[in-house]
């Protein structure tokens, strides 16, 4: 029982982190009023989308190649790759926020840059601490995240009650301190005698590109809405999307923990997909029942509840997709997944522009995002099913080994 509780700690710590991030959204809605609040909410959502798209896939690469976890140079190189790709994404996101959303005031821009630093530091910290997951030390992974979530919660509550934007700007400090501590804690156990291991940029990026294209299908509707629609129109989508997206920590954390063991237990995959989907339905129901509490925590722009309902109805498919994506890594069909999701992403981008230019409402964009999520589930399930069928046929066509009797 205690062992199972320990393995749940990474998911619980990530939940605490997501709650603190929701408080960040709450602080923005309380510190800024009127059009400034809409601009900041939409800009923050836009930057978050760019962060997802620019993720290098470093965590997945380390979890799949667990032998690298003891090599300092290999882990450091993976961190450099992540810093480069996400840094480029953050620059692009801030630039789009300035040009398209209308973040022109120096004070607003300074807060956005600080919040961007939070996302970069948090992502790097999780990559470093993923080494603890490989070593089977879930508590070491979770404790720093609990501390950061607690400190960030206190800082955001100070921002809410004082209405002072300086607290928002200070949010990057605990994230940076946690990154420094995580590296120190992991570095103590590196094998100093191990030889340098080559970590090809292309190998890491293969996971990132595949993941980014998979993210593009879901991020393109909200990104294009943030750029094309007026902040007042896109604000309900921004708030609802961040709430629904916060729930993704559940499937993403469990899928990451299962990744090293999925390849050895492919027979359970169908049942696990169903379990992830059922979990998504339960989380969606919980969010809907708590919507009044969330409306107090975060100042809902008009029309947010309808958009939120549409998005949480797609959570069972989104949760299942997290496991299916890990499954494609385990059965080594990254290239096939990349090709299929590229086609879906291009379709999503085209349809997003069409919906924003014609209907031009948050509700229509939310419907499109949900439909695309369902399409990805069908796509990934088909790929995994075809690969599993090929495995079974290969095993049936191979004659059983016969013992040699001397």
Secondary structure, 3 states (H helix, E strand, C coil): CHHHHHHHHHHHHHHHHHHHHHHHHHHHHHHCCHHHHHHHHHHHHHHHHHHHHCCCCHHHHHHHCHHHHHCHHHHHHHHHHHHHHHHHHHHHHHHHHHHHHCCCCHHHHHHHHHHHHHHHHHHHHHHHHHHHHHCCCHHHHHHHHHHHHHHHHHHHHHHHHHCCCHHHHCHHHHHHHHHHHHHHHHHCCCCCCCCCCCCCHHHHHHHHHHHHHHHHHHHHHHHHHHHHCCHHHHHHHHHHHHHHHHCCHHHHHHHHHHHHHHCCCHHHHHHHHHHHHHHHHHHHHHHHHCHHHHHHHCCCCCCHHHHHHHHHHCHHHHHHHHHHHHHHHHCCCHHHHHHHHHHHHHHHHHHHHHHHHHCCCHHHHHHHHHHHHHHHHHHHHHHHHHHHHHHHHHHHHCCCCCCCCC
